[in-house]
Amino acid sequence: MKYEIGARIRKFREDRGYSQIELAQLIGVSNSRVSNWEQGINRPDADILVDLCKTLNVSPSELLDVHLKDDELSDMERKVINAYRAKKDLQSAVNILLGVE
């Protein structure tokens, strides 16, 4: 079985200008693990996904390719999400208030 997350890891890594070795060092794994993920041989453990998302500056839904349907969010929830994304300088404070950091 070939895991599809590897292609997304490679895309985001390359978009950020990291080599496999650099990404591995940033998240504290061997470069062979990163290579195996990208080749679809295996996939990252759940505990490493947070580090991957932070390092690659992507949301878990982007990395895992899991997306909510538009009808699952209210108009207010969409507005809040868009405002959150637009105000990078406030994101850390909001994360702390919501207990997600």
DSSP file (Angstrom, degrees, kcal/mol; ACC not computed):
  #  RESIDUE AA STRUCTURE BP1 BP2  ACC     N-H-->O    O-->H-N    N-H-->O    O-->H-N    TCO  KAPPA ALPHA  PHI   PSI    X-CA   Y-CA   Z-CA
    1    1 A M              0   0    0      0, 0.0     2,-0.5     0, 0.0     0, 0.0   0.000 360.0 360.0 360.0 132.1    0.0    0.0    0.0
    2    2 A K        -     0   0    0      2,-0.0     2,-0.3     4,-0.0    39,-0.2  -0.886 360.0-134.5-103.6 126.7    1.3    3.4   -1.0
    3    3 A Y    >   -     0   0    0     37,-1.7     3,-0.6    -2,-0.5     4,-0.3  -0.637   4.9-152.5 -85.0 134.4    0.4    6.3    1.4
    4    4 A E  T >> S+     0   0    0     -2,-0.3     3,-0.9     1,-0.2     4,-0.9   0.679  83.3  78.2 -80.3 -18.7   -0.8    9.5   -0.3
    5    5 A I  H 3> S+     0   0    0      1,-0.2     4,-2.5     2,-0.2     3,-0.2   0.793  81.2  71.9 -62.0 -25.8    0.3   11.9    2.4
    6    6 A G  H <> S+     0   0    0     -3,-0.6     4,-2.6    31,-0.2    -1,-0.2   0.879  92.9  52.4 -58.6 -41.2    3.9   11.6    1.1
    7    7 A A  H <> S+     0   0    0     -3,-0.9     4,-2.3    -4,-0.3    -1,-0.2   0.876 110.9  48.1 -64.0 -36.6    3.2   13.6   -2.0
    8    8 A R  H  X S+     0   0    0     -4,-0.9     4,-2.7    -3,-0.2     5,-0.3   0.897 109.9  51.4 -71.4 -39.5    1.7   16.4    0.1
    9    9 A I  H  X S+     0   0    0     -4,-2.5     4,-2.7     1,-0.2     5,-0.2   0.948 112.2  47.4 -59.7 -47.0    4.7   16.4    2.4
   10   10 A R  H  X S+     0   0    0     -4,-2.6     4,-2.9     2,-0.2     5,-0.3   0.925 112.0  49.8 -59.8 -46.1    7.0   16.7   -0.6
   11   11 A K  H  X S+     0   0    0     -4,-2.3     4,-2.7     1,-0.2    -2,-0.2   0.946 114.6  42.6 -60.0 -50.1    5.0   19.5   -2.1
   12   12 A F  H  X S+     0   0    0     -4,-2.7     4,-1.6     2,-0.2    -1,-0.2   0.887 114.4  51.9 -66.6 -37.5    4.8   21.6    1.1
   13   13 A R  H  <>S+     0   0    0     -4,-2.7     5,-2.3    -5,-0.3     4,-0.5   0.947 113.6  43.3 -62.0 -48.3    8.5   20.9    1.8
   14   14 A E  H ><5S+     0   0    0     -4,-2.9     3,-1.1     1,-0.2    -2,-0.2   0.890 109.8  56.7 -65.9 -39.1    9.6   22.0   -1.7
   15   15 A D  H 3<5S+     0   0    0     -4,-2.7    -1,-0.2    -5,-0.3    -2,-0.2   0.841 109.8  46.7 -59.3 -32.3    7.3   25.0   -1.5
   16   16 A R  T 3<5S-     0   0    0     -4,-1.6    -1,-0.3    -3,-0.2    -2,-0.2   0.509 116.0-117.1 -88.7  -5.6    9.1   26.1    1.6
   17   17 A G  T < 5 +     0   0    0     -3,-1.1     2,-0.3    -4,-0.5    -3,-0.2   0.701  64.3 143.7  80.5  19.6   12.5   25.5    0.1
   18   18 A Y      < -     0   0    0     -5,-2.3    -1,-0.3    -6,-0.2     2,-0.2  -0.704  43.4-139.2 -92.9 143.1   13.6   22.7    2.5
   19   19 A S     >  -     0   0    0     -2,-0.3     4,-2.5     1,-0.1     5,-0.2  -0.483  34.2-105.0 -82.1 168.1   15.6   19.7    1.6
   20   20 A Q  H  > S+     0   0    0      1,-0.2     4,-2.5     2,-0.2     5,-0.2   0.901 124.0  52.1 -60.2 -39.2   14.7   16.4    3.1
   21   21 A I  H  > S+     0   0    0      2,-0.2     4,-2.3     1,-0.2    -1,-0.2   0.920 109.4  48.4 -63.6 -44.1   17.6   16.7    5.4
   22   22 A E  H  > S+     0   0    0      2,-0.2     4,-2.3     1,-0.2    -2,-0.2   0.927 112.6  47.7 -63.0 -45.4   16.6   20.2    6.6
   23   23 A L  H  X S+     0   0    0     -4,-2.5     4,-1.8     1,-0.2    -1,-0.2   0.929 111.0  52.0 -61.4 -44.3   13.0   19.1    7.2
   24   24 A A  H  X>S+     0   0    0     -4,-2.5     5,-2.4     1,-0.2     4,-1.0   0.916 110.7  47.6 -58.3 -44.6   14.2   16.1    9.1
   25   25 A Q  H  <5S+     0   0    0     -4,-2.3     3,-0.3     1,-0.2    -1,-0.2   0.894 109.1  54.1 -64.2 -39.9   16.5   18.2   11.3
   26   26 A L  H  <5S+     0   0    0     -4,-2.3    -1,-0.2     1,-0.2    -2,-0.2   0.830 117.9  34.7 -65.2 -32.5   13.7   20.7   12.0
   27   27 A I  H  <5S-     0   0    0     -4,-1.8    -1,-0.2    -5,-0.2    -2,-0.2   0.427 113.2-113.0-105.5   0.9   11.3   18.0   13.2
   28   28 A G  T  <5S+     0   0    0     -4,-1.0     2,-0.3    -3,-0.3    -3,-0.2   0.863  74.8 112.1  76.6  37.7   13.9   15.8   14.9
   29   29 A V  S   <S-     0   0    0     -5,-2.4    -1,-0.3    -6,-0.2     2,-0.1  -0.825  71.6 -87.9-129.4 172.9   13.7   12.7   12.7
   30   30 A S    >>  -     0   0    0     -2,-0.3     4,-1.4     1,-0.1     3,-0.6  -0.483  31.5-122.6 -78.7 153.5   16.2   11.0   10.3
   31   31 A N  H 3> S+     0   0    0      1,-0.2     4,-2.4     2,-0.2     5,-0.1   0.781 112.0  63.6 -67.5 -23.7   16.2   12.1    6.7
   32   32 A S  H 3> S+     0   0    0      2,-0.2     4,-2.5     1,-0.2    -1,-0.2   0.848  99.7  53.4 -67.9 -31.4   15.5    8.5    5.7
   33   33 A R  H <> S+     0   0    0     -3,-0.6     4,-2.4     2,-0.2    -2,-0.2   0.935 109.4  47.5 -65.5 -44.6   12.1    8.7    7.5
   34   34 A V  H  X S+     0   0    0     -4,-1.4     4,-2.5     1,-0.2    -2,-0.2   0.927 112.4  50.4 -60.7 -44.0   11.2   11.8    5.5
   35   35 A S  H  X S+     0   0    0     -4,-2.4     4,-2.0     1,-0.2     6,-0.2   0.915 109.6  50.4 -59.7 -44.5   12.3   10.0    2.3
   36   36 A N  H  X>S+     0   0    0     -4,-2.5     5,-2.1     2,-0.2     6,-1.0   0.889 110.4  50.0 -63.3 -38.9   10.1    7.0    3.2
   37   37 A W  H ><5S+     0   0    0     -4,-2.4     3,-1.3     1,-0.2   -31,-0.2   0.952 111.6  47.9 -61.8 -47.9    7.1    9.2    3.9
   38   38 A E  H 3<5S+     0   0    0     -4,-2.5    -2,-0.2     1,-0.3    -1,-0.2   0.808 110.4  51.4 -66.7 -29.6    7.5   11.0    0.6
   39   39 A Q  H 3<5S-     0   0    0     -4,-2.0    -1,-0.3    -5,-0.2    -2,-0.2   0.558 113.6-118.7 -81.6  -7.7    7.9    7.7   -1.3
   40   40 A G  T <<5S+     0   0    0     -3,-1.3   -37,-1.7    -4,-0.6    -3,-0.2   0.636  78.2 126.4  80.5  13.9    4.7    6.5    0.3
   41   41 A I  S   <S-     0   0    0     -5,-2.1     2,-0.3    -6,-0.2    -4,-0.2   0.913  84.3 -17.0 -70.9 -43.2    6.5    3.6    2.0
   42   42 A N  S    S-     0   0    0     -6,-1.0    -2,-0.3    -9,-0.2    -1,-0.2  -0.869  70.6-119.6-147.1-177.5    5.1    4.6    5.4
   43   43 A R        -     0   0    0     -2,-0.3    -6,-0.1    -3,-0.1    -5,-0.0  -0.894  34.5 -88.1-130.4 159.0    3.5    7.6    7.0
   44   44 A P        -     0   0    0      0, 0.0     5,-0.1     0, 0.0     2,-0.0  -0.320  46.2-108.3 -66.0 146.5    4.4    9.9    9.9
   45   45 A D    >>  -     0   0    0      1,-0.1     3,-1.5     3,-0.0     4,-0.8  -0.343  30.9-109.5 -67.3 155.9    3.2    8.9   13.3
   46   46 A A  H >> S+     0   0    0      1,-0.3     3,-0.8     2,-0.2     4,-0.6   0.850 116.9  59.0 -57.4 -36.9    0.4   11.0   14.8
   47   47 A D  H 34 S+     0   0    0      1,-0.2     4,-0.4     2,-0.2    -1,-0.3   0.692 105.1  49.7 -70.2 -16.6    2.7   12.6   17.3
   48   48 A I  H <> S+     0   0    0     -3,-1.5     4,-2.4     1,-0.1    -1,-0.2   0.618  90.0  81.3 -93.9 -14.6    5.0   14.0   14.6
   49   49 A L  H <X S+     0   0    0     -4,-0.8     4,-2.8    -3,-0.8     5,-0.2   0.869  88.3  54.4 -60.7 -37.9    2.1   15.5   12.6
   50   50 A V  H  X S+     0   0    0     -4,-0.6     4,-2.6     2,-0.2    -1,-0.2   0.941 110.0  46.5 -61.1 -46.9    2.0   18.6   14.8
   51   51 A D  H  > S+     0   0    0     -4,-0.4     4,-2.7     1,-0.2     5,-0.2   0.902 112.6  50.8 -62.9 -40.5    5.7   19.3   14.2
   52   52 A L  H  X S+     0   0    0     -4,-2.4     4,-2.8     2,-0.2    -2,-0.2   0.942 111.5  47.3 -61.2 -47.9    5.3   18.7   10.5
   53   53 A C  H  X>S+     0   0    0     -4,-2.8     5,-2.0     1,-0.2     4,-0.8   0.919 115.0  45.4 -61.7 -44.6    2.3   21.1   10.3
   54   54 A K  H  <5S+     0   0    0     -4,-2.6     3,-0.4    -5,-0.2    -1,-0.2   0.933 116.0  45.8 -64.9 -45.4    4.1   23.8   12.3
   55   55 A T  H  <5S+     0   0    0     -4,-2.7    -2,-0.2     1,-0.2    -1,-0.2   0.893 119.5  39.7 -66.7 -40.1    7.4   23.4   10.4
   56   56 A L  H  <5S-     0   0    0     -4,-2.8    -1,-0.2    -5,-0.2    -2,-0.2   0.509 106.1-129.0 -87.0  -4.1    5.7   23.4    7.0
   57   57 A N  T  <5 +     0   0    0     -4,-0.8     2,-0.3    -3,-0.4    -3,-0.2   0.933  63.8 127.9  54.7  50.9    3.2   26.1    8.0
   58   58 A V      < -     0   0    0     -5,-2.0    -1,-0.2    -6,-0.2    -2,-0.1  -0.937  61.4-109.8-130.8 155.8    0.2   24.1    6.9
   59   59 A S     >  -     0   0    0     -2,-0.3     4,-2.4     1,-0.1     3,-0.3  -0.476  30.1-114.9 -78.8 155.8   -3.0   23.2    8.6
   60   60 A P  H  > S+     0   0    0      0, 0.0     4,-3.0     0, 0.0     5,-0.2   0.880 117.8  56.7 -57.4 -36.9   -3.6   19.6    9.6
   61   61 A S  H  >>S+     0   0    0      2,-0.2     5,-1.9     1,-0.2     4,-0.9   0.871 108.2  47.5 -64.9 -34.7   -6.5   19.5    7.1
   62   62 A E  H  45S+     0   0    0     -3,-0.3    -1,-0.2     3,-0.2     3,-0.2   0.939 115.2  44.5 -68.1 -46.5   -4.2   20.6    4.3
   63   63 A L  H  <5S+     0   0    0     -4,-2.4    -2,-0.2     1,-0.2    -1,-0.2   0.902 122.3  37.1 -66.0 -40.7   -1.5   18.0    5.2
   64   64 A L  H  <5S-     0   0    0     -4,-3.0    -1,-0.2    -5,-0.2    -2,-0.2   0.548 105.4-126.8 -88.3  -7.6   -4.0   15.2    5.7
   65   65 A D  T  <5 +     0   0    0     -4,-0.9     2,-0.5    -5,-0.2    -3,-0.2   0.913  61.0 141.6  59.1  46.3   -6.2   16.3    2.8
   66   66 A V      < +     0   0    0     -5,-1.9     2,-0.4    -6,-0.2    -1,-0.2  -0.978  25.5 177.8-118.1 118.8   -9.3   16.4    5.0
   67   67 A H        -     0   0    0     -2,-0.5     2,-0.2    -3,-0.1    -5,-0.0  -0.954  27.0-124.9-128.4 141.2  -11.7   19.2    4.3
   68   68 A L        -     0   0    0     -2,-0.4     2,-0.2     1,-0.1     5,-0.0  -0.517  33.0-113.8 -74.9 147.6  -15.0   20.2    5.8
   69   69 A K    >   -     0   0    0     -2,-0.2     3,-2.1     1,-0.1     4,-0.3  -0.551  27.4-114.2 -76.6 150.5  -17.8   20.7    3.4
   70   70 A D  G >  S+     0   0    0      1,-0.3     3,-1.4    -2,-0.2    -1,-0.1   0.841 114.7  59.7 -55.2 -35.3  -19.0   24.3    3.1
   71   71 A D  G 3  S+     0   0    0      1,-0.3    -1,-0.3     3,-0.0    -3,-0.0   0.557  91.6  69.4 -75.4  -4.7  -22.4   23.4    4.6
   72   72 A E  G <  S+     0   0    0     -3,-2.1     2,-0.4     2,-0.1    -1,-0.3   0.578  94.1  65.0 -86.0  -9.9  -20.8   22.2    7.8
   73   73 A L  S <  S-     0   0    0     -3,-1.4     2,-0.1    -4,-0.3     0, 0.0  -0.915  79.4-132.6-113.9 139.4  -19.8   25.7    8.8
   74   74 A S     >  -     0   0    0     -2,-0.4     4,-2.1     1,-0.1     5,-0.2  -0.363  32.4-105.4 -77.0 167.7  -22.1   28.5    9.6
   75   75 A D  H  > S+     0   0    0      1,-0.2     4,-2.2     2,-0.2     5,-0.1   0.900 123.1  51.7 -60.0 -40.5  -21.6   31.9    8.1
   76   76 A M  H  > S+     0   0    0      2,-0.2     4,-2.6     1,-0.2    -1,-0.2   0.910 107.3  52.0 -65.0 -41.8  -20.2   33.2   11.4
   77   77 A E  H  > S+     0   0    0      1,-0.2     4,-2.4     2,-0.2    -1,-0.2   0.903 109.8  49.8 -61.4 -40.6  -17.8   30.3   11.6
   78   78 A R  H  X S+     0   0    0     -4,-2.1     4,-2.6     2,-0.2    -1,-0.2   0.911 110.8  49.8 -63.2 -41.8  -16.5   31.1    8.1
   79   79 A K  H  X S+     0   0    0     -4,-2.2     4,-2.5     2,-0.2    -2,-0.2   0.910 111.2  48.9 -62.7 -42.7  -16.1   34.8    9.1
   80   80 A V  H  X S+     0   0    0     -4,-2.6     4,-2.6     2,-0.2    -2,-0.2   0.923 112.0  48.5 -63.8 -44.0  -14.2   33.9   12.2
   81   81 A I  H  X S+     0   0    0     -4,-2.4     4,-2.5     2,-0.2    -2,-0.2   0.928 112.9  47.5 -62.3 -45.7  -11.9   31.5   10.3
   82   82 A N  H  X S+     0   0    0     -4,-2.6     4,-1.7     1,-0.2    -1,-0.2   0.896 112.8  48.5 -64.3 -39.9  -11.2   34.2    7.6
   83   83 A A  H  X S+     0   0    0     -4,-2.5     4,-1.2     2,-0.2    -1,-0.2   0.906 111.0  51.4 -66.1 -40.7  -10.5   36.9   10.2
   84   84 A Y  H >< S+     0   0    0     -4,-2.6     3,-0.5     1,-0.2    -2,-0.2   0.930 110.9  47.5 -60.2 -46.7   -8.2   34.5   12.1
   85   85 A R  H 3< S+     0   0    0     -4,-2.5     3,-0.3     1,-0.2    -1,-0.2   0.836 110.9  52.4 -65.4 -32.2   -6.3   33.7    8.9
   86   86 A A  H 3< S+     0   0    0     -4,-1.7     2,-0.7     1,-0.2    -1,-0.2   0.710 103.7  58.9 -78.2 -20.1   -6.0   37.4    8.0
   87   87 A K    XX  +     0   0    0     -4,-1.2     3,-1.7    -3,-0.5     4,-0.8  -0.631  57.8 165.6-114.2  73.8   -4.6   38.5   11.4
   88   88 A K  H >> S+     0   0    0     -2,-0.7     3,-0.7     1,-0.3     4,-0.5   0.827  73.7  61.3 -56.8 -35.4   -1.4   36.5   11.7
   89   89 A D  H 34 S+     0   0    0      1,-0.2    -1,-0.3    -3,-0.2     4,-0.2   0.696 108.3  43.3 -69.2 -17.7   -0.2   38.7   14.6
   90   90 A L  H <> S+     0   0    0     -3,-1.7     4,-2.3    -6,-0.2    -1,-0.2   0.532  87.9  90.6-101.3  -8.7   -3.2   37.7   16.7
   91   91 A Q  H <X S+     0   0    0     -4,-0.8     4,-2.7    -3,-0.7     5,-0.2   0.880  84.7  52.2 -59.2 -41.5   -3.2   34.0   16.0
   92   92 A S  H  X S+     0   0    0     -4,-0.5     4,-2.2     1,-0.2    -1,-0.2   0.922 111.0  47.5 -62.0 -44.0   -1.0   33.0   18.9
   93   93 A A  H  > S+     0   0    0     -4,-0.2     4,-2.4     2,-0.2    -1,-0.2   0.904 112.8  48.9 -64.2 -41.5   -3.2   34.9   21.4
   94   94 A V  H  X S+     0   0    0     -4,-2.3     4,-2.4     2,-0.2    -2,-0.2   0.914 109.5  52.7 -64.5 -42.5   -6.3   33.4   20.0
   95   95 A N  H  X>S+     0   0    0     -4,-2.7     5,-2.5    -5,-0.2     4,-0.8   0.909 110.3  48.1 -58.9 -42.6   -4.8   29.9   20.1
   96   96 A I  H ><5S+     0   0    0     -4,-2.2     3,-0.7     2,-0.2    -2,-0.2   0.929 110.9  50.3 -64.3 -45.2   -3.9   30.5   23.8
   97   97 A L  H 3<5S+     0   0    0     -4,-2.4    -2,-0.2     1,-0.2    -1,-0.2   0.869 115.1  43.6 -60.4 -37.4   -7.4   31.7   24.6
   98   98 A L  H 3<5S-     0   0    0     -4,-2.4    -1,-0.2    -5,-0.2    -2,-0.2   0.548 110.0-123.4 -86.3  -7.7   -8.9   28.6   22.9
   99   99 A G  T <<5S+     0   0    0     -4,-0.8    -3,-0.2    -3,-0.7    -4,-0.1   0.835  75.6 121.9  70.7  32.6   -6.4   26.3   24.5
  100  100 A V      <       0   0    0     -5,-2.5    -4,-0.2    -6,-0.2    -5,-0.1   0.288 360.0 360.0-108.4   9.2   -5.2   24.9   21.2
  101  101 A E              0   0    0     -6,-0.6    -5,-0.1    -5,-0.1    -1,-0.1   0.393 360.0 360.0-121.9 360.0   -1.5   25.8   21.5
